[in-house]
Amino acid sequence: MPDLRGRSVRQAVAWLRAIGVEPRVRGRGVIRRQSVRAGASLPSEVVLEAGT
């Protein structure tokens, strides 16, 4: 799992969907937190928390 913090929601969602991971997003703007830590194996679903 990459570190998506600092990326826009649009960028993060596009990247995850392209590799077959279904994102669930809370908020909008820039990714601040993710439910799977950077460096972990790719899950089938990840929750991203965003804020401006």
mmCIF entry with sequence, helices, sheets and N, C-alpha, C, O atoms, coordinates in Angstrom:
data_MODEL
# 
_entry.id   MODEL 
# 
_entity.id                         1 
_entity.type                       polymer 
_entity.pdbx_number_of_molecules   1 
# 
_entity_poly.entity_id                      1 
_entity_poly.type                           'polypeptide(L)' 
_entity_poly.nstd_linkage                   no 
_entity_poly.nstd_monomer                   no 
_entity_poly.pdbx_seq_one_letter_code       MPDLRGRSVRQAVAWLRAIGVEPRVRGRGVIRRQSVRAGASLPSEVVLEAGT 
_entity_poly.pdbx_seq_one_letter_code_can   MPDLRGRSVRQAVAWLRAIGVEPRVRGRGVIRRQSVRAGASLPSEVVLEAGT 
_entity_poly.pdbx_strand_id                 A 
# 
loop_
_entity_poly_seq.entity_id 
_entity_poly_seq.num 
_entity_poly_seq.mon_id 
_entity_poly_seq.hetero 
1 1  MET n 
1 2  PRO n 
1 3  ASP n 
1 4  LEU n 
1 5  ARG n 
1 6  GLY n 
1 7  ARG n 
1 8  SER n 
1 9  VAL n 
1 10 ARG n 
1 11 GLN n 
1 12 ALA n 
1 13 VAL n 
1 14 ALA n 
1 15 TRP n 
1 16 LEU n 
1 17 ARG n 
1 18 ALA n 
1 19 ILE n 
1 20 GLY n 
1 21 VAL n 
1 22 GLU n 
1 23 PRO n 
1 24 ARG n 
1 25 VAL n 
1 26 ARG n 
1 27 GLY n 
1 28 ARG n 
1 29 GLY n 
1 30 VAL n 
1 31 ILE n 
1 32 ARG n 
1 33 ARG n 
1 34 GLN n 
1 35 SER n 
1 36 VAL n 
1 37 ARG n 
1 38 ALA n 
1 39 GLY n 
1 40 ALA n 
1 41 SER n 
1 42 LEU n 
1 43 PRO n 
1 44 SER n 
1 45 GLU n 
1 46 VAL n 
1 47 VAL n 
1 48 LEU n 
1 49 GLU n 
1 50 ALA n 
1 51 GLY n 
1 52 THR n 
# 
_struct_asym.id          A 
_struct_asym.entity_id   1 
# 
_struct_conf.conf_type_id            HELX_P 
_struct_conf.id                      HELX_P1 
_struct_conf.pdbx_PDB_helix_id       AA1 
_struct_conf.beg_label_comp_id       VAL 
_struct_conf.beg_label_asym_id       A 
_struct_conf.beg_label_seq_id        9 
_struct_conf.pdbx_beg_PDB_ins_code   ? 
_struct_conf.end_label_comp_id       ALA 
_struct_conf.end_label_asym_id       A 
_struct_conf.end_label_seq_id        18 
_struct_conf.pdbx_end_PDB_ins_code   ? 
_struct_conf.beg_auth_comp_id        VAL 
_struct_conf.beg_auth_asym_id        A 
_struct_conf.beg_auth_seq_id         9 
_struct_conf.end_auth_comp_id        ALA 
_struct_conf.end_auth_asym_id        A 
_struct_conf.end_auth_seq_id         18 
_struct_conf.pdbx_PDB_helix_class    1 
_struct_conf.details                 ? 
_struct_conf.pdbx_PDB_helix_length   10 
# 
_struct_conf_type.id          HELX_P 
_struct_conf_type.criteria    ? 
_struct_conf_type.reference   ? 
# 
_struct_sheet.id               AA1 
_struct_sheet.type             ? 
_struct_sheet.number_strands   3 
_struct_sheet.details          ? 
# 
loop_
_struct_sheet_order.sheet_id 
_struct_sheet_order.range_id_1 
_struct_sheet_order.range_id_2 
_struct_sheet_order.offset 
_struct_sheet_order.sense 
AA1 1 2 ? parallel      
AA1 2 3 ? anti-parallel 
# 
loop_
_struct_sheet_range.sheet_id 
_struct_sheet_range.id 
_struct_sheet_range.beg_label_comp_id 
_struct_sheet_range.beg_label_asym_id 
_struct_sheet_range.beg_label_seq_id 
_struct_sheet_range.pdbx_beg_PDB_ins_code 
_struct_sheet_range.end_label_comp_id 
_struct_sheet_range.end_label_asym_id 
_struct_sheet_range.end_label_seq_id 
_struct_sheet_range.pdbx_end_PDB_ins_code 
_struct_sheet_range.beg_auth_comp_id 
_struct_sheet_range.beg_auth_asym_id 
_struct_sheet_range.beg_auth_seq_id 
_struct_sheet_range.end_auth_comp_id 
_struct_sheet_range.end_auth_asym_id 
_struct_sheet_range.end_auth_seq_id 
AA1 1 GLU A 22 ? ARG A 26 ? GLU A 22 ARG A 26 
AA1 2 GLU A 45 ? GLY A 51 ? GLU A 45 GLY A 51 
AA1 3 VAL A 30 ? GLN A 34 ? VAL A 30 GLN A 34 
# 
loop_
_atom_site.group_PDB 
_atom_site.id 
_atom_site.type_symbol 
_atom_site.label_atom_id 
_atom_site.label_alt_id 
_atom_site.label_comp_id 
_atom_site.label_asym_id 
_atom_site.label_entity_id 
_atom_site.label_seq_id 
_atom_site.pdbx_PDB_ins_code 
_atom_site.Cartn_x 
_atom_site.Cartn_y 
_atom_site.Cartn_z 
_atom_site.occupancy 
_atom_site.B_iso_or_equiv 
_atom_site.pdbx_formal_charge 
_atom_site.auth_seq_id 
_atom_site.auth_comp_id 
_atom_site.auth_asym_id 
_atom_site.auth_atom_id 
_atom_site.pdbx_PDB_model_num 
ATOM 1   N N  . MET A 1 1  ? 0.851   -1.176 0.000   1.00 0.00 ? 1  MET A N  1 
ATOM 2   C CA . MET A 1 1  ? 0.000   0.000  0.000   1.00 0.00 ? 1  MET A CA 1 
ATOM 3   C C  . MET A 1 1  ? 0.890   1.230  0.000   1.00 0.00 ? 1  MET A C  1 
ATOM 4   O O  . MET A 1 1  ? 1.796   1.347  0.825   1.00 0.00 ? 1  MET A O  1 
ATOM 5   N N  . PRO A 1 2  ? 0.633   2.153  -0.929  1.00 0.00 ? 2  PRO A N  1 
ATOM 6   C CA . PRO A 1 2  ? 1.422   3.383  -0.951  1.00 0.00 ? 2  PRO A CA 1 
ATOM 7   C C  . PRO A 1 2  ? 0.924   4.371  0.104   1.00 0.00 ? 2  PRO A C  1 
ATOM 8   O O  . PRO A 1 2  ? -0.179  4.229  0.632   1.00 0.00 ? 2  PRO A O  1 
ATOM 9   N N  . ASP A 1 3  ? 1.735   5.350  0.393   1.00 0.00 ? 3  ASP A N  1 
ATOM 10  C CA . ASP A 1 3  ? 1.339   6.430  1.279   1.00 0.00 ? 3  ASP A CA 1 
ATOM 11  C C  . ASP A 1 3  ? 0.604   7.452  0.424   1.00 0.00 ? 3  ASP A C  1 
ATOM 12  O O  . ASP A 1 3  ? 1.223   8.150  -0.379  1.00 0.00 ? 3  ASP A O  1 
ATOM 13  N N  . LEU A 1 4  ? -0.698  7.542  0.588   1.00 0.00 ? 4  LEU A N  1 
ATOM 14  C CA . LEU A 1 4  ? -1.517  8.435  -0.237  1.00 0.00 ? 4  LEU A CA 1 
ATOM 15  C C  . LEU A 1 4  ? -1.748  9.791  0.410   1.00 0.00 ? 4  LEU A C  1 
ATOM 16  O O  . LEU A 1 4  ? -2.387  10.662 -0.180  1.00 0.00 ? 4  LEU A O  1 
ATOM 17  N N  . ARG A 1 5  ? -1.234  9.974  1.615   1.00 0.00 ? 5  ARG A N  1 
ATOM 18  C CA . ARG A 1 5  ? -1.417  11.253 2.296   1.00 0.00 ? 5  ARG A CA 1 
ATOM 19  C C  . ARG A 1 5  ? -0.794  12.378 1.474   1.00 0.00 ? 5  ARG A C  1 
ATOM 20  O O  . ARG A 1 5  ? 0.309   12.251 0.942   1.00 0.00 ? 5  ARG A O  1 
ATOM 21  N N  . GLY A 1 6  ? -1.532  13.476 1.387   1.00 0.00 ? 6  GLY A N  1 
ATOM 22  C CA . GLY A 1 6  ? -1.069  14.630 0.622   1.00 0.00 ? 6  GLY A CA 1 
ATOM 23  C C  . GLY A 1 6  ? -1.554  14.646 -0.815  1.00 0.00 ? 6  GLY A C  1 
ATOM 24  O O  . GLY A 1 6  ? -1.456  15.671 -1.489  1.00 0.00 ? 6  GLY A O  1 
ATOM 25  N N  . ARG A 1 7  ? -2.074  13.529 -1.292  1.00 0.00 ? 7  ARG A N  1 
ATOM 26  C CA . ARG A 1 7  ? -2.623  13.481 -2.655  1.00 0.00 ? 7  ARG A CA 1 
ATOM 27  C C  . ARG A 1 7  ? -4.080  13.921 -2.625  1.00 0.00 ? 7  ARG A C  1 
ATOM 28  O O  . ARG A 1 7  ? -4.743  13.837 -1.591  1.00 0.00 ? 7  ARG A O  1 
ATOM 29  N N  . SER A 1 8  ? -4.565  14.382 -3.749  1.00 0.00 ? 8  SER A N  1 
ATOM 30  C CA . SER A 1 8  ? -5.973  14.746 -3.836  1.00 0.00 ? 8  SER A CA 1 
ATOM 31  C C  . SER A 1 8  ? -6.819  13.478 -3.804  1.00 0.00 ? 8  SER A C  1 
ATOM 32  O O  . SER A 1 8  ? -6.350  12.399 -4.166  1.00 0.00 ? 8  SER A O  1 
ATOM 33  N N  . VAL A 1 9  ? -8.058  13.616 -3.371  1.00 0.00 ? 9  VAL A N  1 
ATOM 34  C CA . VAL A 1 9  ? -8.977  12.477 -3.363  1.00 0.00 ? 9  VAL A CA 1 
ATOM 35  C C  . VAL A 1 9  ? -9.082  11.899 -4.765  1.00 0.00 ? 9  VAL A C  1 
ATOM 36  O O  . VAL A 1 9  ? -9.057  10.681 -4.938  1.00 0.00 ? 9  VAL A O  1 
ATOM 37  N N  . ARG A 1 10 ? -9.197  12.749 -5.753  1.00 0.00 ? 10 ARG A N  1 
ATOM 38  C CA . ARG A 1 10 ? -9.338  12.288 -7.138  1.00 0.00 ? 10 ARG A CA 1 
ATOM 39  C C  . ARG A 1 10 ? -8.144  11.433 -7.568  1.00 0.00 ? 10 ARG A C  1 
ATOM 40  O O  . ARG A 1 10 ? -8.328  10.376 -8.171  1.00 0.00 ? 10 ARG A O  1 
ATOM 41  N N  . GLN A 1 11 ? -6.939  11.875 -7.266  1.00 0.00 ? 11 GLN A N  1 
ATOM 42  C CA . GLN A 1 11 ? -5.731  11.120 -7.617  1.00 0.00 ? 11 GLN A CA 1 
ATOM 43  C C  . GLN A 1 11 ? -5.690  9.780  -6.892  1.00 0.00 ? 11 GLN A C  1 
ATOM 44  O O  . GLN A 1 11 ? -5.413  8.746  -7.500  1.00 0.00 ? 11 GLN A O  1 
ATOM 45  N N  . ALA A 1 12 ? -5.964  9.802  -5.599  1.00 0.00 ? 12 ALA A N  1 
ATOM 46  C CA . ALA A 1 12 ? -5.904  8.589  -4.788  1.00 0.00 ? 12 ALA A CA 1 
ATOM 47  C C  . ALA A 1 12 ? -6.934  7.565  -5.250  1.00 0.00 ? 12 ALA A C  1 
ATOM 48  O O  . ALA A 1 12 ? -6.615  6.383  -5.382  1.00 0.00 ? 12 ALA A O  1 
ATOM 49  N N  . VAL A 1 13 ? -8.153  8.002  -5.494  1.00 0.00 ? 13 VAL A N  1 
ATOM 50  C CA . VAL A 1 13 ? -9.213  7.092  -5.941  1.00 0.00 ? 13 VAL A CA 1 
ATOM 51  C C  . VAL A 1 13 ? -8.866  6.493  -7.300  1.00 0.00 ? 13 VAL A C  1 
ATOM 52  O O  . VAL A 1 13 ? -9.028  5.288  -7.497  1.00 0.00 ? 13 VAL A O  1 
ATOM 53  N N  . ALA A 1 14 ? -8.399  7.298  -8.227  1.00 0.00 ? 14 ALA A N  1 
ATOM 54  C CA . ALA A 1 14 ? -8.039  6.804  -9.568  1.00 0.00 ? 14 ALA A CA 1 
ATOM 55  C C  . ALA A 1 14 ? -6.924  5.765  -9.469  1.00 0.00 ? 14 ALA A C  1 
ATOM 56  O O  . ALA A 1 14 ? -6.985  4.727  -10.129 1.00 0.00 ? 14 ALA A O  1 
ATOM 57  N N  . TRP A 1 15 ? -5.916  6.032  -8.659  1.00 0.00 ? 15 TRP A N  1 
ATOM 58  C CA . TRP A 1 15 ? -4.792  5.109  -8.518  1.00 0.00 ? 15 TRP A CA 1 
ATOM 59  C C  . TRP A 1 15 ? -5.262  3.789  -7.925  1.00 0.00 ? 15 TRP A C  1 
ATOM 60  O O  . TRP A 1 15 ? -4.922  2.724  -8.440  1.00 0.00 ? 15 TRP A O  1 
ATOM 61  N N  . LEU A 1 16 ? -6.041  3.845  -6.847  1.00 0.00 ? 16 LEU A N  1 
ATOM 62  C CA . LEU A 1 16 ? -6.497  2.623  -6.200  1.00 0.00 ? 16 LEU A CA 1 
ATOM 63  C C  . LEU A 1 16 ? -7.401  1.793  -7.108  1.00 0.00 ? 16 LEU A C  1 
ATOM 64  O O  . LEU A 1 16 ? -7.255  0.572  -7.175  1.00 0.00 ? 16 LEU A O  1 
ATOM 65  N N  . ARG A 1 17 ? -8.315  2.431  -7.794  1.00 0.00 ? 17 ARG A N  1 
ATOM 66  C CA . ARG A 1 17 ? -9.211  1.684  -8.695  1.00 0.00 ? 17 ARG A CA 1 
ATOM 67  C C  . ARG A 1 17 ? -8.445  1.045  -9.841  1.00 0.00 ? 17 ARG A C  1 
ATOM 68  O O  . ARG A 1 17 ? -8.803  -0.042 -10.295 1.00 0.00 ? 17 ARG A O  1 
ATOM 69  N N  . ALA A 1 18 ? -7.402  1.703  -10.311 1.00 0.00 ? 18 ALA A N  1 
ATOM 70  C CA . ALA A 1 18 ? -6.600  1.171  -11.410 1.00 0.00 ? 18 ALA A CA 1 
ATOM 71  C C  . ALA A 1 18 ? -5.902  -0.139 -11.028 1.00 0.00 ? 18 ALA A C  1 
ATOM 72  O O  . ALA A 1 18 ? -5.610  -0.967 -11.890 1.00 0.00 ? 18 ALA A O  1 
ATOM 73  N N  . ILE A 1 19 ? -5.638  -0.319 -9.731  1.00 0.00 ? 19 ILE A N  1 
ATOM 74  C CA . ILE A 1 19 ? -4.977  -1.553 -9.289  1.00 0.00 ? 19 ILE A CA 1 
ATOM 75  C C  . ILE A 1 19 ? -5.944  -2.524 -8.604  1.00 0.00 ? 19 ILE A C  1 
ATOM 76  O O  . ILE A 1 19 ? -5.519  -3.515 -8.010  1.00 0.00 ? 19 ILE A O  1 
ATOM 77  N N  . GLY A 1 20 ? -7.243  -2.235 -8.692  1.00 0.00 ? 20 GLY A N  1 
ATOM 78  C CA . GLY A 1 20 ? -8.248  -3.165 -8.199  1.00 0.00 ? 20 GLY A CA 1 
ATOM 79  C C  . GLY A 1 20 ? -8.608  -3.044 -6.728  1.00 0.00 ? 20 GLY A C  1 
ATOM 80  O O  . GLY A 1 20 ? -9.173  -3.978 -6.158  1.00 0.00 ? 20 GLY A O  1 
ATOM 81  N N  . VAL A 1 21 ? -8.298  -1.921 -6.101  1.00 0.00 ? 21 VAL A N  1 
ATOM 82  C CA . VAL A 1 21 ? -8.650  -1.696 -4.704  1.00 0.00 ? 21 VAL A CA 1 
ATOM 83  C C  . VAL A 1 21 ? -9.832  -0.732 -4.660  1.00 0.00 ? 21 VAL A C  1 
ATOM 84  O O  . VAL A 1 21 ? -9.796  0.322  -5.295  1.00 0.00 ? 21 VAL A O  1 
ATOM 85  N N  . GLU A 1 22 ? -10.874 -1.084 -3.919  1.00 0.00 ? 22 GLU A N  1 
ATOM 86  C CA . GLU A 1 22 ? -12.058 -0.226 -3.834  1.00 0.00 ? 22 GLU A CA 1 
ATOM 87  C C  . GLU A 1 22 ? -11.899 0.766  -2.683  1.00 0.00 ? 22 GLU A C  1 
ATOM 88  O O  . GLU A 1 22 ? -11.837 0.364  -1.521  1.00 0.00 ? 22 GLU A O  1 
ATOM 89  N N  . PRO A 1 23 ? -11.833 2.060  -3.001  1.00 0.00 ? 23 PRO A N  1 
ATOM 90  C CA . PRO A 1 23 ? -11.691 3.062  -1.951  1.00 0.00 ? 23 PRO A CA 1 
ATOM 91  C C  . PRO A 1 23 ? -13.044 3.531  -1.418  1.00 0.00 ? 23 PRO A C  1 
ATOM 92  O O  . PRO A 1 23 ? -14.022 3.628  -2.159  1.00 0.00 ? 23 PRO A O  1 
ATOM 93  N N  . ARG A 1 24 ? -13.078 3.816  -0.132  1.00 0.00 ? 24 ARG A N  1 
ATOM 94  C CA . ARG A 1 24 ? -14.210 4.510  0.482   1.00 0.00 ? 24 ARG A CA 1 
ATOM 95  C C  . ARG A 1 24 ? -13.626 5.803  1.034   1.00 0.00 ? 24 ARG A C  1 
ATOM 96  O O  . ARG A 1 24 ? -12.637 5.782  1.766   1.00 0.00 ? 24 ARG A O  1 
ATOM 97  N N  . VAL A 1 25 ? -14.233 6.918  0.685   1.00 0.00 ? 25 VAL A N  1 
ATOM 98  C CA . VAL A 1 25 ? -13.678 8.217  1.046   1.00 0.00 ? 25 VAL A CA 1 
ATOM 99  C C  . VAL A 1 25 ? -14.600 8.925  2.030   1.00 0.00 ? 25 VAL A C  1 
ATOM 100 O O  . VAL A 1 25 ? -15.817 8.970  1.849   1.00 0.00 ? 25 VAL A O  1 
ATOM 101 N N  . ARG A 1 26 ? -13.996 9.469  3.066   1.00 0.00 ? 26 ARG A N  1 
ATOM 102 C CA . ARG A 1 26 ? -14.710 10.305 4.033   1.00 0.00 ? 26 ARG A CA 1 
ATOM 103 C C  . ARG A 1 26 ? -14.110 11.697 3.916   1.00 0.00 ? 26 ARG A C  1 
ATOM 104 O O  . ARG A 1 26 ? -12.920 11.886 4.166   1.00 0.00 ? 26 ARG A O  1 
ATOM 105 N N  . GLY A 1 27 ? -14.920 12.662 3.540   1.00 0.00 ? 27 GLY A N  1 
ATOM 106 C CA . GLY A 1 27 ? -14.441 14.024 3.388   1.00 0.00 ? 27 GLY A CA 1 
ATOM 107 C C  . GLY A 1 27 ? -14.089 14.340 1.949   1.00 0.00 ? 27 GLY A C  1 
ATOM 108 O O  . GLY A 1 27 ? -14.437 13.599 1.029   1.00 0.00 ? 27 GLY A O  1 
ATOM 109 N N  . ARG A 1 28 ? -13.392 15.452 1.768   1.00 0.00 ? 28 ARG A N  1 
ATOM 110 C CA . ARG A 1 28 ? -12.987 15.864 0.424   1.00 0.00 ? 28 ARG A CA 1 
ATOM 111 C C  . ARG A 1 28 ? -11.736 16.711 0.526   1.00 0.00 ? 28 ARG A C  1 
ATOM 112 O O  . ARG A 1 28 ? -11.374 17.197 1.597   1.00 0.00 ? 28 ARG A O  1 
ATOM 113 N N  . GLY A 1 29 ? -11.093 16.872 -0.598  1.00 0.00 ? 29 GLY A N  1 
ATOM 114 C CA . GLY A 1 29 ? -9.871  17.669 -0.629  1.00 0.00 ? 29 GLY A CA 1 
ATOM 115 C C  . GLY A 1 29 ? -8.640  16.800 -0.744  1.00 0.00 ? 29 GLY A C  1 
ATOM 116 O O  . GLY A 1 29 ? -8.437  16.133 -1.758  1.00 0.00 ? 29 GLY A O  1 
ATOM 117 N N  . VAL A 1 30 ? -7.816  16.804 0.290   1.00 0.00 ? 30 VAL A N  1 
ATOM 118 C CA . VAL A 1 30 ? -6.537  16.101 0.290   1.00 0.00 ? 30 VAL A CA 1 
ATOM 119 C C  . VAL A 1 30 ? -6.576  14.967 1.314   1.00 0.00 ? 30 VAL A C  1 
ATOM 120 O O  . VAL A 1 30 ? -7.126  15.127 2.403   1.00 0.00 ? 30 VAL A O  1 
ATOM 121 N N  . ILE A 1 31 ? -5.997  13.833 0.962   1.00 0.00 ? 31 ILE A N  1 
ATOM 122 C CA . ILE A 1 31 ? -5.973  12.686 1.862   1.00 0.00 ? 31 ILE A CA 1 
ATOM 123 C C  . ILE A 1 31 ? -5.130  13.009 3.092   1.00 0.00 ? 31 ILE A C  1 
ATOM 124 O O  . ILE A 1 31 ? -3.980  13.432 2.976   1.00 0.00 ? 31 ILE A O  1 
ATOM 125 N N  . ARG A 1 32 ? -5.714  12.805 4.264   1.00 0.00 ? 32 ARG A N  1 
ATOM 126 C CA . ARG A 1 32 ? -5.031  13.044 5.537   1.00 0.00 ? 32 ARG A CA 1 
ATOM 127 C C  . ARG A 1 32 ? -4.709  11.746 6.278   1.00 0.00 ? 32 ARG A C  1 
ATOM 128 O O  . ARG A 1 32 ? -3.696  11.660 6.972   1.00 0.00 ? 32 ARG A O  1 
ATOM 129 N N  . ARG A 1 33 ? -5.583  10.725 6.129   1.00 0.00 ? 33 ARG A N  1 
ATOM 130 C CA . ARG A 1 33 ? -5.391  9.441  6.798   1.00 0.00 ? 33 ARG A CA 1 
ATOM 131 C C  . ARG A 1 33 ? -5.852  8.322  5.880   1.00 0.00 ? 33 ARG A C  1 
ATOM 132 O O  . ARG A 1 33 ? -6.685  8.523  4.996   1.00 0.00 ? 33 ARG A O  1 
ATOM 133 N N  . GLN A 1 34 ? -5.293  7.138  6.107   1.00 0.00 ? 34 GLN A N  1 
ATOM 134 C CA . GLN A 1 34 ? -5.734  5.956  5.370   1.00 0.00 ? 34 GLN A CA 1 
ATOM 135 C C  . GLN A 1 34 ? -5.812  4.789  6.325   1.00 0.00 ? 34 GLN A C  1 
ATOM 136 O O  . GLN A 1 34 ? -5.037  4.708  7.278   1.00 0.00 ? 34 GLN A O  1 
ATOM 137 N N  . SER A 1 35 ? -6.759  3.867  6.074   1.00 0.00 ? 35 SER A N  1 
ATOM 138 C CA . SER A 1 35 ? -7.002  2.766  7.004   1.00 0.00 ? 35 SER A CA 1 
ATOM 139 C C  . SER A 1 35 ? -5.941  1.677  6.936   1.00 0.00 ? 35 SER A C  1 
ATOM 140 O O  . SER A 1 35 ? -5.824  0.877  7.864   1.00 0.00 ? 35 SER A O  1 
ATOM 141 N N  . VAL A 1 36 ? -5.175  1.631  5.868   1.00 0.00 ? 36 VAL A N  1 
ATOM 142 C CA . VAL A 1 36 ? -4.113  0.644  5.714   1.00 0.00 ? 36 VAL A CA 1 
ATOM 143 C C  . VAL A 1 36 ? -2.789  1.403  5.682   1.00 0.00 ? 36 VAL A C  1 
ATOM 144 O O  . VAL A 1 36 ? -2.614  2.329  4.890   1.00 0.00 ? 36 VAL A O  1 
ATOM 145 N N  . ARG A 1 37 ? -1.869  1.008  6.541   1.00 0.00 ? 37 ARG A N  1 
ATOM 146 C CA . ARG A 1 37 ? -0.609  1.745  6.631   1.00 0.00 ? 37 ARG A CA 1 
ATOM 147 C C  . ARG A 1 37 ? 0.226   1.592  5.364   1.00 0.00 ? 37 ARG A C  1 
ATOM 148 O O  . ARG A 1 37 ? 0.159   0.575  4.673   1.00 0.00 ? 37 ARG A O  1 
ATOM 149 N N  . ALA A 1 38 ? 1.004   2.613  5.078   1.00 0.00 ? 38 ALA A N  1 
ATOM 150 C CA . ALA A 1 38 ? 1.917   2.579  3.932   1.00 0.00 ? 38 ALA A CA 1 
ATOM 151 C C  . ALA A 1 38 ? 2.887   1.421  4.113   1.00 0.00 ? 38 ALA A C  1 
ATOM 152 O O  . ALA A 1 38 ? 3.411   1.201  5.205   1.00 0.00 ? 38 ALA A O  1 
ATOM 153 N N  . GLY A 1 39 ? 3.120   0.689  3.040   1.00 0.00 ? 39 GLY A N  1 
ATOM 154 C CA . GLY A 1 39 ? 4.038   -0.442 3.081   1.00 0.00 ? 39 GLY A CA 1 
ATOM 155 C C  . GLY A 1 39 ? 3.355   -1.778 3.301   1.00 0.00 ? 39 GLY A C  1 
ATOM 156 O O  . GLY A 1 39 ? 3.966   -2.824 3.079   1.00 0.00 ? 39 GLY A O  1 
ATOM 157 N N  . ALA A 1 40 ? 2.094   -1.767 3.736   1.00 0.00 ? 40 ALA A N  1 
ATOM 158 C CA . ALA A 1 40 ? 1.354   -3.010 3.956   1.00 0.00 ? 40 ALA A CA 1 
ATOM 159 C C  . ALA A 1 40 ? 0.917   -3.597 2.611   1.00 0.00 ? 40 ALA A C  1 
ATOM 160 O O  . ALA A 1 40 ? 0.915   -2.902 1.595   1.00 0.00 ? 40 ALA A O  1 
ATOM 161 N N  . SER A 1 41 ? 0.554   -4.859 2.615   1.00 0.00 ? 41 SER A N  1 
ATOM 162 C CA . SER A 1 41 ? 0.026   -5.501 1.404   1.00 0.00 ? 41 SER A CA 1 
ATOM 163 C C  . SER A 1 41 ? -1.250  -4.801 0.973   1.00 0.00 ? 41 SER A C  1 
ATOM 164 O O  . SER A 1 41 ? -1.984  -4.254 1.796   1.00 0.00 ? 41 SER A O  1 
ATOM 165 N N  . LEU A 1 42 ? -1.504  -4.826 -0.328  1.00 0.00 ? 42 LEU A N  1 
ATOM 166 C CA . LEU A 1 42 ? -2.706  -4.183 -0.846  1.00 0.00 ? 42 LEU A CA 1 
ATOM 167 C C  . LEU A 1 42 ? -3.957  -4.936 -0.409  1.00 0.00 ? 42 LEU A C  1 
ATOM 168 O O  . LEU A 1 42 ? -4.039  -6.151 -0.586  1.00 0.00 ? 42 LEU A O  1 
ATOM 169 N N  . PRO A 1 43 ? -4.930  -4.232 0.158   1.00 0.00 ? 43 PRO A N  1 
ATOM 170 C CA . PRO A 1 43 ? -6.197  -4.845 0.563   1.00 0.00 ? 43 PRO A CA 1 
ATOM 171 C C  . PRO A 1 43 ? -7.185  -4.801 -0.595  1.00 0.00 ? 43 PRO A C  1 
ATOM 172 O O  . PRO A 1 43 ? -6.884  -4.245 -1.651  1.00 0.00 ? 43 PRO A O  1 
ATOM 173 N N  . SER A 1 44 ? -8.349  -5.381 -0.401  1.00 0.00 ? 44 SER A N  1 
ATOM 174 C CA . SER A 1 44 ? -9.387  -5.272 -1.423  1.00 0.00 ? 44 SER A CA 1 
ATOM 175 C C  . SER A 1 44 ? -10.178 -3.970 -1.260  1.00 0.00 ? 44 SER A C  1 
ATOM 176 O O  . SER A 1 44 ? -10.834 -3.510 -2.195  1.00 0.00 ? 44 SER A O  1 
ATOM 177 N N  . GLU A 1 45 ? -10.107 -3.385 -0.061  1.00 0.00 ? 45 GLU A N  1 
ATOM 178 C CA . GLU A 1 45 ? -10.813 -2.130 0.208   1.00 0.00 ? 45 GLU A CA 1 
ATOM 179 C C  . GLU A 1 45 ? -10.008 -1.300 1.198   1.00 0.00 ? 45 GLU A C  1 
ATOM 180 O O  . GLU A 1 45 ? -9.350  -1.840 2.087   1.00 0.00 ? 45 GLU A O  1 
ATOM 181 N N  . VAL A 1 46 ? -10.067 0.016  1.034   1.00 0.00 ? 46 VAL A N  1 
ATOM 182 C CA . VAL A 1 46 ? -9.361  0.916  1.941   1.00 0.00 ? 46 VAL A CA 1 
ATOM 183 C C  . VAL A 1 46 ? -10.237 2.128  2.213   1.00 0.00 ? 46 VAL A C  1 
ATOM 184 O O  . VAL A 1 46 ? -10.967 2.585  1.333   1.00 0.00 ? 46 VAL A O  1 
ATOM 185 N N  . VAL A 1 47 ? -10.164 2.646  3.431   1.00 0.00 ? 47 VAL A N  1 
ATOM 186 C CA . VAL A 1 47 ? -10.898 3.854  3.787   1.00 0.00 ? 47 VAL A CA 1 
ATOM 187 C C  . VAL A 1 47 ? -9.897  5.012  3.819   1.00 0.00 ? 47 VAL A C  1 
ATOM 188 O O  . VAL A 1 47 ? -8.854  4.933  4.470   1.00 0.00 ? 47 VAL A O  1 
ATOM 189 N N  . LEU A 1 48 ? -10.232 6.077  3.111   1.00 0.00 ? 48 LEU A N  1 
ATOM 190 C CA . LEU A 1 48 ? -9.401  7.281  3.066   1.00 0.00 ? 48 LEU A CA 1 
ATOM 191 C C  . LEU A 1 48 ? -10.146 8.413  3.732   1.00 0.00 ? 48 LEU A C  1 
ATOM 192 O O  . LEU A 1 48 ? -11.330 8.622  3.468   1.00 0.00 ? 48 LEU A O  1 
ATOM 193 N N  . GLU A 1 49 ? -9.465  9.147  4.594   1.00 0.00 ? 49 GLU A N  1 
ATOM 194 C CA . GLU A 1 49 ? -10.078 10.314 5.231   1.00 0.00 ? 49 GLU A CA 1 
ATOM 195 C C  . GLU A 1 49 ? -9.395  11.545 4.661   1.00 0.00 ? 49 GLU A C  1 
ATOM 196 O O  . GLU A 1 49 ? -8.168  11.648 4.650   1.00 0.00 ? 49 GLU A O  1 
ATOM 197 N N  . ALA A 1 50 ? -10.216 12.483 4.185   1.00 0.00 ? 50 ALA A N  1 
ATOM 198 C CA . ALA A 1 50 ? -9.688  13.677 3.546   1.00 0.00 ? 50 ALA A CA 1 
ATOM 199 C C  . ALA A 1 50 ? -10.153 14.929 4.274   1.00 0.00 ? 50 ALA A C  1 
ATOM 200 O O  . ALA A 1 50 ? -11.140 14.916 5.010   1.00 0.00 ? 50 ALA A O  1 
ATOM 201 N N  . GLY A 1 51 ? -9.437  15.976 4.055   1.00 0.00 ? 51 GLY A N  1 
ATOM 202 C CA . GLY A 1 51 ? -9.786  17.281 4.608   1.00 0.00 ? 51 GLY A CA 1 
ATOM 203 C C  . GLY A 1 51 ? -9.089  18.361 3.802   1.00 0.00 ? 51 GLY A C  1 
ATOM 204 O O  . GLY A 1 51 ? -8.110  18.095 3.105   1.00 0.00 ? 51 GLY A O  1 
ATOM 205 N N  . THR A 1 52 ? -9.580  19.537 3.897   1.00 0.00 ? 52 THR A N  1 
ATOM 206 C CA . THR A 1 52 ? -8.978  20.615 3.125   1.00 0.00 ? 52 THR A CA 1 
ATOM 207 C C  . THR A 1 52 ? -7.853  21.285 3.869   1.00 0.00 ? 52 THR A C  1 
ATOM 208 O O  . THR A 1 52 ? -7.240  22.219 3.351   1.00 0.00 ? 52 THR A O  1 
# 
